[in-house]
Amino acid sequence: MNVRLPRTWTTVLHLIVISGLIVEAIERVHLAAAGTGAAVLGTVGRKLYHYLYETCDENWLNFNAAGLKNDLDRKLYGQHVAAQVILKAVTGFMNNKNPKKPLVLSLHGSTGTGKTFVSQLIAENIYIQGIKSNFVHLFTATAHFPHDAHIDKYKTHLQEWIRGNVSICPRSMFIFDEMDKMHPGLMDSIKPYLDFSDNLDGVSYRQAIFIFLSNAGGEMINEVTVKFWRDGRDREEIQLRDLETELSQSVFSNEGSGLRNSVLIDKKLVDFFVPFLPLEYKHVIQCGLAEMASQGFTPTNIVIKRMADDLIFFPKEERVFSVQGCKLIANKLHFYI
């Protein structure tokens, strides 16, 4: 996205940018200038605006299917089921020019297994700005919806926020973290936006993406994974069909789930319940080595193994699966270096 301009034009436009008045300057050009030069300058101004300021177009939204696959293959450890489901679901949805409804993914698993990380990878391969995009909206239950007594106010604000932002950019993404701490019924307030509708009050939600992150169902996922291990079966033998039906039922009836008795499940509006398996010792090592590299250190197995040996694993005697996945690695790393 390199833009080359003649030196005199570059100087003028540079002054506009540093003054913080680019929009006003463009409008003045349109009103005050005349002739071919004015038209050219106005065109350049509009292009510069779209280059510098995030807009809902192909300059800032450019789905990279190959990039998503590569990220899931290389950066997400021990989650073959989640990687397969997410790649197919997101790629199919983004390549569909006329989806019938928004994409709704519900990611479940114990802490530190990669749910938040995956939502970031999805954002990074759709929006140029990634998770920092103005079109990606993150809600955390304890921060944004902390008081049950204000549930009605939360419902109204949430509806207004979704409606307003999808009006600005149909290809908006909404991520709801800590769904296991969410007030039951809050998500039901956005049911109309997740349903099969052409539009509601002139707004179409069909191109939007909704992602729910929850620890609910984690115990059931862990039990299935441990059973496969005890039976001597390979981890990669676990398939979505081994978990999804029971997972959706568990989330629907779980008292610690923001989707408890939810109409979103009852009306089959969640496209995929995606299980995240408990991470094994070898996956923790992989996370640690990647974290060392990201912090500018030379990855060293000795350091990471020393750290991993101090973490808690289950079953207690065999120490196969990490209790907290890779969640604590970033903060613990410096203690062992």
C-alpha positions, 0 to 999 in steps of 0.5 A: 500500500505504498503511495508516491506523490510529487514532492509539492503535493507530498508537502501539502498533504503532509501538513494536512496530516500533521495538523490533524485536519485531513477531513476538513481539508478535503472538504475545503478542497471540494468547496473552494477549488475548481478545475482539473487540479481541484478534482485531482487533489480531491481524489488524492485527498480521498485516497489518502484518507482511506489509506490513513484512516481505517474504513470498511473496504478492501483496503482494510478488510482482506481475508487471507485464507492461506494466512489463517491456515498457516497460523493455525498450523504453526502457532496453535498447539495441540488443537487439531479439532479446533483448527480444522473446524475454525479454518473450514467455518471461517473460510467458507463464511468469508468466501460466501458472498451472500451468507444466510446468517452471521457466523456464530462460533462458541469456543469451549475449553479449560483456561489457557488452551487457546480460545482467546488466541484463536479469536485473535488469529481470525481477526488478524487474517480478516482485518489489516489492523487485526484485533485492534481494528475498529471493526472488532469489538471485544466484550468481557463479562466481568468488565462490561457486564459486572452487575446482575441488577443492571441486566436490562440496561446491558441488554439495551446498550449491547443491542444499540452497540451491535446495531450501530457498528454493523450499520457502519461496517457489515463485516464487523466482529464481536467477541464475548469473553468469559461467557461462563461469567455472563448473566444467563439471558443477556445473549438472548437479547441479541438473538434477532441479529444472529437469526436468518433475516434479510435485515432488521430496520434496514440493517443486515447482520448476515456478514457479521461474525460473533465469537463466544469464549467460555470455560464451560464444558471444559471438564467434559472435554477434559474427561473425553480427552483423558479417556482417549489417553487411558484407552491408549488411543492417539489424541489426533483420533478425537473428532468433533463428533466425539464432543460437539453434541454433548458439549452443546447439551452441557453448555445449555444446562450448565449453571456456569454458562452464559448460554444456559437455557439460551434461545441461541442454542434452542433455535440452533443459531450457534453454527459450531461448538468448538472444543479446545482439548487440554494441553499436554506437556509437549504443547506447553514446551512448544508454547514456552519456546514460542514465547521466548522467541516473541520476547526476543530471547533465543529459545532454549529447551532447558529453560522451558523444561525447567519452567514446565516442570514447576507447573501443575498437571493432571492426572496427578501421578502421570502429569500428562495434561496442564491444568492452566495450559499455556496461560501463565507462561508469558508471566513466568518466563523471566523467572527462569531465564 
